[in-house]
Amino acid sequence: MLILIAIAAAVIIIACTLAEAFGNDEIFTEGQRSTAPCVDTEFVPTPKDVEYIKETKRVIVEALGEDYIEGIMELKALEERIDKIKPLCEALGELYELEDVTFELCYDEYNYKSCGKYSPKEKKILINTYFLAFDNSEIITDFIDTVLHECRHAVQMKMLLNYDKKDYRWYSGDKAVEGFAKNIRQGIITPKENIKAYREQATERDAYAMAALILAGDKEGGI
Ligand SMILES: [Zn+2]
């Protein structure tokens, strides 16, 4: 009986969390470029996350080809680069079952500190293509990292929505999902408020670490 009460309480907490999350237009706002991703050595992906990382790597290579950073940089016009990225967004949306999420690739040089954003209320992933225009492999890698990072926030939301049934293909496990719920319930910390706390909160830590593991080469600890 106690277990049943505990489960019911947990479901209510998650439901409240979601109500709050959907009331906030910009709960996941990407940080500044100075917070470039790095591998979080203490982050331990669950077996489901490991599968997610492997499948995502496969989809990236299928959509963009091997040596895709160089492949993007060989294209001179930004429009050509955007046309190359669009199929990747579609393939990732399909892989993660984000059928109700729209990707918007928009050029915003005036808002250069914002690389991307996921809005659960609008069901949109916005990616700033300003960073795709550079002939610099680190910046192009950061651009792909942002696409993966924002997708992961949409996946986190899908995990929360499926908390009671746990039937979502990429459900990371209760511990991780309860961490996301607690984080959202307590309020998402923006980079402006506190850059360290922003990076360490559950939703950001997971999104940064997962994107870094997907992009890491096999020799650098990629899975
Ligand atoms: Zn984020």
Residues whose N, C-alpha, C, O or C-beta is under 5 A from the ligand:
A	BS01	ZN	F28 T29 E30 E204 A207
